[in-house]
Amino acid sequence: MKKTINTIVLHRVVENDVVHFTDINVASLKFLLALCSQNVCSLDEAFLKDGDISRQVCLTFDDGNLSDFERVLPLLLACNVRATFFIVTDFIGTPDYMDICHIKELHRKGMQIGSHSVSHTNFLKLTKTQRFLELQESKNVLEEITGSKITSFSFPYGFFNKDCVKQVFEAGYSICCNSQHGISSSTDLEVCRNSINAKTSMNRIRKIVNANIFQRLLWYCEDHIKSIMKSHFSSIYIRLRNLLFKI
């Protein structure tokens, strides 16, 4: 059966007030889970395994924040669902990020672990050799920690091009998450992700989960603007995003 998959990207989950643009609070995560918990699964479940659910939602969490273990995991277990956690291997064991024991426990509880690179750098500024090292070394570290094959990768900051995507698959990954919005098919291996962040209201979360044609058109326009910014003004893009958060 051909499935449609809405993959959502989140970052740190805070108890109450958000601090950074990419943060969300616990209330927003609970609301998201209440909307779609019947259909939530990890990327490997949605794209690499056969299933009988025609419409699925994949929740992905980037960076390996400590909140993944302290706040996200208990909520997922309470709903009996799996999600995908993309880890930056250089961040492991540093303040506010998960350590090896946390990652092992996530994996033991049935969560999928994916790679978010070694150093969380802009892939557009790396040489081909440097990109390969970021892809392969992070994969090796996470496979050593989990004892399982690491099948999925997501680009730091969403900075990528066709050559970057090609290298992800050459490095042995089965799924590559980009930063473009949209709804995927189960046959896709390059996966779009729809972001929820500090500026996303509850009503907006509902529209993202139940994306209609108008929402998809808005995503198309947003992606067109962002692609220009990320390709030619990457440092300005990050500063502008952080500035908008403070307004």
C-alpha positions as CSV (number, residue, x, y, z in Angstrom):
1,M,0.0,0.0,0.0
2,K,1.4,3.4,-0.9
3,K,1.6,5.7,2.1
4,T,1.7,9.5,2.5
5,I,4.1,10.6,5.3
6,N,4.2,13.9,7.0
7,T,7.7,14.2,8.6
8,I,8.0,16.9,11.3
9,V,11.3,18.3,12.6
10,L,11.7,19.6,16.2
11,H,14.6,20.5,18.4
12,R,14.9,21.2,22.1
13,V,11.7,20.9,24.2
14,V,11.6,23.2,27.2
15,E,9.2,23.0,30.2
16,N,7.7,26.5,29.8
17,D,9.2,29.6,28.1
18,V,11.1,29.1,24.9
19,V,14.6,30.6,24.7
20,H,15.8,29.9,21.2
21,F,14.0,30.0,17.8
22,T,14.1,26.3,17.4
23,D,12.7,25.5,20.9
24,I,9.2,24.4,21.6
25,N,7.6,23.8,25.0
26,V,6.1,20.7,26.5
27,A,2.5,21.9,26.0
28,S,3.1,22.2,22.2
29,L,4.6,18.7,22.1
30,K,1.6,17.3,24.0
31,F,-0.8,19.1,21.7
32,L,1.1,17.7,18.6
33,L,0.9,14.1,20.0
34,A,-2.8,14.5,20.8
35,L,-3.4,15.4,17.2
36,C,-1.6,12.5,15.6
37,S,-0.5,9.9,18.1
38,Q,-2.6,7.2,16.4
39,N,-0.4,7.6,13.3
40,V,3.1,8.5,14.7
41,C,6.1,6.3,13.8
42,S,9.8,6.6,13.2
43,L,11.4,7.1,9.8
44,D,12.5,3.5,9.5
45,E,9.0,2.2,10.3
46,A,7.5,4.6,7.7
47,F,10.0,4.3,4.8
48,L,11.8,1.0,5.3
49,K,9.1,-1.3,6.5
50,D,5.7,-2.5,5.2
51,G,2.7,-1.2,7.1
52,D,-1.0,-1.0,6.7
53,I,-1.5,2.7,7.8
54,S,-2.0,4.9,4.7
55,R,-1.3,8.2,6.4
56,Q,1.6,8.5,8.9
57,V,3.4,11.2,10.8
58,C,7.1,10.9,11.6
59,L,8.4,13.0,14.5
60,T,12.1,13.8,14.3
61,F,14.2,15.6,16.9
62,D,17.5,17.1,15.8
63,D,20.8,17.7,17.7
64,G,20.6,15.2,20.6
65,N,19.4,17.6,23.3
66,L,19.1,16.4,26.8
67,S,15.4,17.2,26.6
68,D,15.0,14.3,24.2
69,F,15.6,11.9,27.1
70,E,14.2,14.0,30.0
71,R,11.0,15.3,28.4
72,V,10.3,13.7,25.0
73,L,11.0,10.1,25.7
74,P,8.4,9.8,28.6
75,L,5.7,11.4,26.5
76,L,6.4,9.1,23.5
77,L,6.3,6.0,25.8
78,A,3.1,7.2,27.3
79,C,1.6,7.3,23.8
80,N,3.3,4.0,22.8
81,V,4.9,5.5,19.7
82,R,8.4,5.7,18.2
83,A,10.3,8.7,16.9
84,T,13.6,9.4,15.3
85,F,16.4,11.2,17.1
86,F,19.2,12.8,15.0
87,I,22.5,13.0,17.0
88,V,25.5,15.3,16.5
89,T,28.3,13.1,17.8
90,D,30.6,15.9,18.9
91,F,27.8,17.1,21.2
92,I,27.5,13.7,23.0
93,G,28.2,14.2,26.8
94,T,28.5,18.0,26.6
95,P,26.3,20.3,28.8
96,D,22.6,20.1,27.9
97,Y,23.1,17.2,25.4
98,M,22.6,13.5,25.9
99,D,25.4,11.2,26.8
100,I,26.1,7.7,25.6
101,C,23.9,6.1,28.3
102,H,21.0,8.3,27.3
103,I,21.3,7.4,23.7
104,K,21.6,3.7,24.5
105,E,18.4,3.9,26.6
106,L,16.5,5.7,23.8
107,H,17.5,2.9,21.5
108,R,16.6,0.2,24.0
109,K,13.2,1.8,24.4
110,G,12.6,1.3,20.7
111,M,13.5,4.8,19.4
112,Q,15.4,5.2,16.1
113,I,18.8,6.9,16.3
114,G,20.0,8.8,13.2
115,S,23.0,10.9,12.4
116,H,23.1,14.7,12.3
117,S,26.8,14.9,11.4
118,V,29.9,15.0,13.6
119,S,30.2,18.7,14.2
120,H,26.9,20.3,13.1
121,T,28.6,22.3,10.3
122,N,27.3,23.8,7.1
123,F,27.8,21.1,4.5
124,L,27.8,23.7,1.7
125,K,31.1,25.0,2.9
126,L,32.8,21.6,3.1
127,T,34.9,19.8,0.5
128,K,33.7,16.4,-0.7
129,T,36.3,14.7,1.6
130,Q,35.2,16.7,4.6
131,R,31.5,15.9,3.9
132,F,32.4,12.2,3.7
133,L,34.2,12.3,7.0
134,E,31.2,14.0,8.7
135,L,28.9,11.4,7.3
136,Q,31.0,8.3,7.9
137,E,32.5,9.1,11.3
138,S,29.2,10.0,12.8
139,K,27.6,6.8,11.4
140,N,30.4,4.7,12.9
141,V,30.2,6.3,16.3
142,L,26.4,5.9,16.6
143,E,26.5,2.3,15.3
144,E,29.1,1.5,18.0
145,I,26.8,3.0,20.7
146,T,23.6,1.4,19.5
147,G,24.9,-1.9,18.1
148,S,22.5,-1.3,15.2
149,K,22.8,0.0,11.6
150,I,22.2,3.8,11.3
151,T,20.0,4.3,8.3
152,S,19.0,8.0,8.4
153,F,20.8,11.3,8.2
154,S,19.6,14.9,8.4
155,F,21.6,18.0,7.3
156,P,22.6,20.6,9.9
157,Y,20.8,23.9,9.4
158,G,19.1,22.3,6.4
159,F,22.1,23.5,4.2
160,F,22.5,21.0,1.3
161,N,22.6,20.6,-2.5
162,K,22.3,17.7,-4.9
163,D,26.0,16.7,-4.4
164,C,25.5,16.6,-0.6
165,V,22.4,14.4,-1.0
166,K,24.3,12.0,-3.3
167,Q,27.1,11.6,-0.8
168,V,24.6,10.7,2.0
169,F,23.5,7.6,0.1
170,E,27.1,6.9,-1.0
171,A,28.1,6.8,2.7
172,G,25.6,4.0,3.3
173,Y,22.5,5.7,4.6
174,S,19.0,4.7,3.3
175,I,17.1,7.9,4.2
176,C,18.2,11.5,3.7
177,C,16.2,14.3,5.4
178,N,16.5,17.7,3.7
179,S,15.0,21.0,4.9
180,Q,12.3,21.4,2.3
181,H,8.7,21.3,3.3
182,G,6.1,18.8,1.9
183,I,4.4,15.5,2.2
184,S,6.4,12.4,1.2
185,S,5.5,9.1,-0.3
186,S,6.7,5.8,1.2
187,T,8.8,5.3,-1.9
188,D,10.8,8.5,-1.3
189,L,14.3,8.2,0.1
190,E,15.0,11.9,0.2
191,V,12.5,13.1,2.8
192,C,10.9,16.5,3.2
193,R,10.4,17.8,6.8
194,N,8.0,20.4,8.2
195,S,9.3,22.4,11.0
196,I,7.6,23.4,14.3
197,N,9.5,26.0,16.3
198,A,9.0,28.7,19.0
199,K,6.9,30.8,16.7
200,T,4.5,28.0,15.8
201,S,1.1,28.5,17.5
202,M,-1.3,25.6,18.4
203,N,-3.5,26.5,15.5
204,R,-0.5,26.5,13.2
205,I,0.6,23.1,14.5
206,R,-2.9,21.8,13.5
207,K,-2.5,23.2,10.0
208,I,0.9,21.6,9.6
209,V,-0.3,18.2,10.7
210,N,-3.3,18.4,8.4
211,A,-1.6,20.1,5.5
212,N,-4.1,21.1,2.8
213,I,-3.4,22.5,-0.7
214,F,-3.1,26.1,0.6
215,Q,-0.6,25.1,3.3
216,R,1.5,23.2,0.7
217,L,1.5,26.3,-1.5
218,L,2.7,28.4,1.3
219,W,5.5,25.9,1.9
220,Y,6.5,26.0,-1.7
221,C,6.9,29.8,-1.6
222,E,8.8,29.7,1.7
223,D,11.2,27.0,0.4
224,H,11.9,29.1,-2.7
225,I,12.9,32.1,-0.6
226,K,14.9,30.0,1.9
227,S,16.8,28.1,-0.8
228,I,18.1,31.4,-2.2
229,M,19.1,32.6,1.3
230,K,20.8,29.4,2.3
231,S,22.7,29.0,-1.0
232,H,24.0,32.6,-1.1
233,F,23.6,34.2,2.3
234,S,23.9,31.3,4.8
235,S,25.3,33.3,7.7
236,I,22.7,36.1,7.2
237,Y,19.9,33.5,7.1
238,I,20.8,32.2,10.6
239,R,21.1,35.8,12.0
240,L,17.8,36.8,10.4
241,R,16.0,33.8,11.7
242,N,17.2,34.6,15.2
243,L,16.3,38.2,14.8
244,L,12.7,37.4,13.8
245,F,12.4,35.2,16.9
246,K,13.0,38.2,19.1
247,I,10.4,40.4,17.4
